[in-house]
Structures are given as structure tokens and as C-alpha cells.
Amino acid sequence: MSVSSLSEKDLATPSRMHDDTNSPHMMKPAQDTEHGEDEHRFEWVELVRIAFVTLAAAAVWFRLWEPFPRISVIGIVAALIGGYPIFKEAFENIVERKMTMELSMTIALLSALAIGEFFTALVITAFVLAAEVLEGFTVGRGRRAIQDLVDFLPRTVSVRRANEVVDIPAKDLQVGETVIVKPGGRIPVDGLVLGGQSFVEQAAITGEPMPIEKLRGDAVYAGTINQSGALEISADKLGRDTTFGRIIEAVESAERSRAPIQKTADRLAGYLVYFALGAAILTFIVTHNIRSTISVVIVAGACGIAAGTPLAILGAIGRAAHQGAIIKGGLYLEALAEVDTVLLDKTGTLTFGTPQIREVISADGFTESQILAAAGIAERKSEHPLAKAIIARAVELAVPVAEPDEFSYTPGRGVCVAYRGEEILVGSRALIVEHEVRGILPSNGHGVSGASEVYVARGGGCSASSASQMSCVRRRRLRLPRCARWA
């Protein structure tokens, strides 16, 4: 497992976004399905090779078939077949004049065969092959983390062409086309809303704690989730040009980068190989024991230094990406050792972005159940995140929520419904003032801070106010706003 092969080959080939031949804007992993299948078959070949060498070592140990007294046919054949990848890479390192662990282990392996230590040679071979497989698994995990990010984007999109909505592969989408995103779908492009109204969950891109209402002219981002209504979006940026695409490129660049500690590990690994060879020569001069000499070469191997450091960094970056944390490179990962203060964004770290009712304040002595019943009627058909919080609180308190007779929604203000001849308003203070409701409570009238307010008015009077904020269980603190004002 040479450092050069790991850092220059494996770290240079995690799944990269490249241009599709039919669309210069779409992104896809460098490892396509066929490449993934080839890699999978390659892993199985290596596992079979390790199993073969292990069984051969057991056969040599128990002397199952020894036609010659001083030569083990099984040992020689298994060492040559199993050690072929090691010998090949060692030869390449000699041509490139690089001192690597493959070269060191090849010297030890051939030396062991030369003195008749066939079992030892097979153990060395199995060890190096197993380390190579573990290295491949670690690199593959980083690649899968990137693939998980790529899979966030839809593979097919709905576009409006010739006044018709048709589904096409994402790779065929062109800049300037109009994309239709249905409720619950992921937005495939960066662009502006041309039509429709909805709430979009964009915490992964902007860090907003709750879904944001999107109207005509508002910007939306690829990889975010359309939660309620259908949206028509202009495809202004595609693939790698989107904000989401740049995030993926940052992860790929991080996996290909080399931290300063890796350069130190490379240098120390080279020194250790030379030291091992020098110590082996000294051992032979002092002891004249070839077995002791070869043992020094074997034991003083630098696999841990050479491969462990880049593998640890690569594995950490891949694992972090899988958990939603983007680390730009090994340099920044290494710098964490000196960090004494951490600043955390809210969504997904300190908060869950799910509002909950914290407090209900009544202006005229109405009970919380009465306030929630009125608010629930108005919000029954609403997709707003605060509406869901009100409905959830009503269900929790077993407050019945009836269907409104008429429903009207004003973006940015709230809802107005009719129920059994009465008008119910639920929304911002501006909505209540606009309808000239009397007895409005002052904003944050009871000192509730850091919370959104929702006013509720029924039958012409503002009857309650509620603001909510709560703490979360499970390791994270949840700080959420929501409210209901009433008079």
C-alpha cells in the first residue's frame, strides 16, 4: 500500500462530476454503472485471492502435500499468484525510483522464499492483500458519500415544451427551459419561480430553520424540496453550475486534497523503509542469521504510517459528507485539533426546524382549547409550517378541528376562512390590522422573545395570542418559533 498509489490514484478518482456528452451542464459521477460493476468484480477477485493465499498457508503449515523435501510447491505457487499485484506495483516503483511499502514487502517476501520460509511468505502476502482491500473499502465509502449527494437530484424532470408538460431525463434539460416541480419533489435546478406558490425546504442550502414560502420571482435552489404547491421554475443553472453542484465539487476536491500531515507521513514512511533495510543489514552483520535479518525487514514495515494517515483523512471526509457536514479538505480536518471554539449553524445542528406551540395568550379570557379550535379550523387546509404546528397542538390536546366552509390564503399575511357564518382570521399582525379587528394584543406582549407570532381573530374580535419556543430532547436543543394571537 504505497502512499503514492493511494494519494495519487485512489484520491484522484473519487466519483467526479463530469459533463454528459449530450448536456454540458448536467453532472454525474465519474464511476458510472459499468465502472461500479467492474470495481465490484475487482473486490471479489481480491477477496478470492486472499482466501486462496490463506488456504495455501494452512496447507503449508500442516504439510499437506510436500513432494520435495526442501521446497514447497504450494507455497511457491501461492506466493507468486497471490503476490502478483504486489510484485507489479513494486516493479513500477523501481522504474519511478520510489521507495514504497510494496517494494519493502517484496524484498521481504522474496527473501522468505529464498530461505525456505514459505509459510512466512504467504502470511506477508495475505497481510498486504488484506490491507489493500481495506484501503479500497475506505475509498469506496468516500465515493458512496458523494454518490448519495448526487442522488439528491431527480433523474427525470417535467418541463413545459410547446404548451405541453413532458417528462425528460435530467441530462437532456437545457438552460432557459421551464421546469415543473410537483409537491414533494426535489428541485433539479437553480432558478426563479415563474408561477405557482409553495413552501420549499432549503435548509441544506441556506440553513433556513423552516420551509420558506416561494412566490413568483423568488429564487430556488437545486436539491431543495418543494413541500406543498406546484411550481414553475426557470432553469437558470444546471448541474455543476448550481449551488448544490458546487457543494459536491467541494467534497470531491476535499477528498483529492492532501493535508500537511500526509506529507509528513510520506516522508517518515520513506525514512522507515531505509531504516528497516539498514537495521536488517546490521542484524545480519551481528548475528549472521538470515531469518533474524528478514524478520527485521518484515516487522519494521511502514504500512501503518504510509497508508493509515491518508485513509483516516479520506474516511473522515467521506463519513462527514454522509452525515451532511462538508469538510473542504484534509487541511481543515487537521486544523480541528487546535480548535477551542465552535460556531454552529442552527438547522440540523442546534435545531430541527419544526415549530411547536410554546404559549397561548388570550386577550379576552378565552381558553387555549377555544383558541386552538378556531385556529385549527382556519389552518386545516393550509400548508404553512406554523399551521402544521397549530394542528399538531390541537391534536395533542384532543381539540376537534372542523373543516372550514370557505378558505382564502394571502401570501405573506395569513388565511381568512368562513365557518358557520363566522369569519376566522389567522396570520400576521398586518392581516389583523388590515381587517380592523379590535382589541389586538401588542407584539410579544408577555415578553416572549425569539418566537414568531400568529394572531387569531374570530367573529370580528382578536381573542388570543400565542408564541412558542421549546427545548428539544435527544442531544440537540430545539429552539422554535410559532404563535397564535387572538383578541
PAKEKE-35707 format. One record per residue (C-alpha): x, y, z; residue in one letter. Coordinates in steps of 0.5 Angstrom, whole numbers, plus 500, padded with zeros to 3 digits. Layout:
BEGIN
XYZA/...
***
This chain:
BEGIN
500500500M/505506498S/503513500V/504515492S/499510490S/494512495L/494519494S/496520487E/491514484K/485513489D/485520492L/485523485A/479518483T/473519487P/467520483S/467527480R/462531477M/464531469H/460533463D/455529460D/456528452T/449531451N/449536456S/455540458P/451543464H/449536468M/453533473M/454525474K/459521478P/465519474A/464512476Q/458510472D/454504473T/459500469E/465502472H/462501479G/461493477E/468493475D/470495481E/465491485H/468485481R/475487483F/474487490E/471480489W/478478486V/482481491E/478477497L/479470493V/486472492R/486473500I/482466501A/487463496F/493465500V/490464507T/489456505L/495455502A/499458508A/495453512A/497447507A/504449508V/503450516W/500443516F/505440510R/499437507L/503436500W/511437500E/513433494P/520436495F/524436502P/526443502R/522446497I/514447498S/511447491V/504450494I/508456498G/512458492I/506458487V/501461492A/506467494A/507468486L/500468485I/498472491G/504477491G/503479483Y/499485485P/505487490I/511485485F/507489480K/507495484E/514494487A/517494480F/513500478E/516504484N/523502482I/522505475V/520511478E/525511483R/520511489K/522507496M/515505498T/512499502M/510495497E/518495495L/520494502S/515488503M/517485496T/524485499I/522481505A/517476501L/523474496L/528474502S/523469506A/522465500L/530464498A/531461505I/525457505G/520460510E/514459505F/509460511F/512467513T/512469506A/505467505L/503471511V/506477509I/503476502T/496476506A/497481510F/499486505V/493484500L/488485506A/491492507A/490493500E/482491501V/481495507L/484501503E/479500497G/473500502F/475506505T/476510499V/469507496G/466509503R/468516501G/466515494R/459513496R/458519500A/459523494I/454519490Q/449520496D/449527495L/449526487V/443522488D/439528492F/438531485L/432528481P/434523475R/428526471T/425533470V/418535468S/419541463V/414545459R/415545452R/410547446A/405549452N/405541454E/409538460V/413533459V/418528463D/425528460I/432525463P/435531467A/441530463K/437533457D/435539461L/437546458Q/438553461V/432557460G/427552460E/421552465T/421546470V/415544473I/416541480V/410538484K/409538491P/414533495G/419533489G/426536489R/428542485I/433540480P/436547478V/438554481D/433559478G/427564479L/420562480V/415563474L/409561477G/405558483G/406558490Q/409554495S/414553501F/421550500V/425546505E/432549503Q/436548510A/441544507A/443550502I/441556506T/441554513G/434557514E/430553520P/424552517M/421552510P/421558506I/415561502E/416562495K/412566490L/413569483R/420572482G/423568488D/430564488A/430557489V/436552489Y/437545486A/437540492G/432543496T/425540497I/418543494N/413542500Q/406544498S/404547492G/407546485A/412551482L/414553475E/422555475I/426558470S/432553469A/438559470D/443554473K/444547472L/449541474G/456543477R/454551476D/448550481T/450552489T/448544490F/453542485G/459547488R/458543494I/459537491I/465539488E/468542494A/467535497V/471532491E/476537492S/477535499A/478528498E/483529493R/487534497S/493533502R/493535509A/500537511P/501531516I/500527510Q/507530507K/510529514T/507521514A/510520507D/517523509R/517519515L/515512512A/521513507G/526514512Y/523508516L/524504510V/531506509Y/532505517F/529498516A/534496511L/540499515G/537495521A/537489517A/544489515I/547491521L/543485524T/546480519F/553483521I/552482528V/548475528T/550472521H/542470522N/539470516I/532469519R/533475524S/535479518T/529478514I/525479521S/527486522V/525488515V/518485516I/517488523V/519495521A/515496515G/511503515A/504501512C/501504518G/505511517I/504510510A/497508509A/494510515G/494517515T/491519508P/486513509L/484516516A/483523513I/479520507L/475516511G/473522516A/472527510I/467521507G/464520513R/462527515A/459528508A/455522509H/452526515Q/451532512G/458536514A/462539509I/470539510I/473542505K/480539506G/485535510G/488542512L/482544515Y/481537518L/488537521E/486544524A/481542528L/486539533A/487547535E/480549535V/478551542D/471555540T/466552535V/460556532L/454552530L/449554525D/442553527K/439548523T/440541523G/446542529T/442546534L/435546532T/431541528F/427547524G/420544527T/416550530P/412548536Q/407552540I/410555547R/405559550E/398562548V/396568551I/389570551S/386578551A/379576553D/379570557G/379565552F/381558554T/387555550E/383550547S/378555544Q/384559541I/387553538L/380550536A/379557532A/386557529A/385550527G/379551523I/383556519A/389552518E/386546517R/388547509K/394551510S/401548508E/405553512H/410550517P/406554523L/400552521A/402545522K/405547529A/398549531I/394543528I/399539532A/398542538R/390542537A/391534536V/396533542E/390537547L/385533543A/381539541V/377538535P/379541528V/373542523A/373544516E/372551514P/366553509D/371558505E/378558505F/383564503S/390565503Y/394571503T/402570502P/406573507G/400575511R/395569513G/389566512V/382568512C/376563513V/369562514A/366557519Y/358557520R/357564518G/363567522E/370570520E/376567522I/383570521L/390567523V/396570521G/401576522S/399583526R/399586519A/393582517L/389583523I/390591523V/388590515E/381588518H/381593523E/380588529V/379591535R/383589542G/389587539I/395585544L/402588543P/407585540S/411580545N/406583550G/408578555H/416578554G/416572549V/423573545S/426569539G/419567537A/414568531S/407571533E/401568530V/395572531Y/388569531V/381573531A/374570530R/368574529G/371581529G/375581535G/382579536C/382574542S/388570543A/396571542S/401565543S/408565542A/412558542S/419556544Q/421550547M/427545548S/429539545C/430532547V/436528545R/443531545R/440537541R/437544543R/431546539L/429553539R/423554535L/418560534P/411560533R/405563536C/397565535A/395572537R/388573539W/383578542A/
***
